[in-house]
Structures are given as C-alpha cells and as structure tokens.
Amino acid sequence: MATLRGNRLVALDRETRDVLSIIEDKGRIRDVWLEGDVLYYITNNTDGRGNPGADDDQLYRVTIR
C-alpha cells in the first residue's frame, strides 16, 4: 500500500495485522503494481511546484522474494 502523506510503501499482514515498511525516503508514492516477483511503484514529488529535480517523478522496479 502506498502512503502519500507518509512517503513510504508498506505491506500489511492480513493475519497478524502487522504493518511492515518496505520503501521510505523516495517522496510521495502514487501507485504500486506487483507482478510475480517484481514490484513497480511511481513517485510524484513535483506536483506542479518548483523545478523538477533528477530524482522527481520516477518509475522504480524492485525484484522481491
């Protein structure tokens, strides 16, 4: 689950209801997609304000196991 305000990506354990932080410090995470062992997520940090930096508004790909 992406948390815009918290700037992190978390996993929820349905049985224990534990919340595990997976990704932090990448800015606002807008969307998440899980396909097999690959997790994709998109950040959006500019939002029309200021000048975009090289690390703003990125698509990330992470292999998980």
Secondary structure, DSSP 8 states (H G I E B T S, - for coil): -EETTTTEEEEE-TTT--EEEEEESS--EEEEEEETTEEEEEE---TTSS---TTSS-EEEEE--
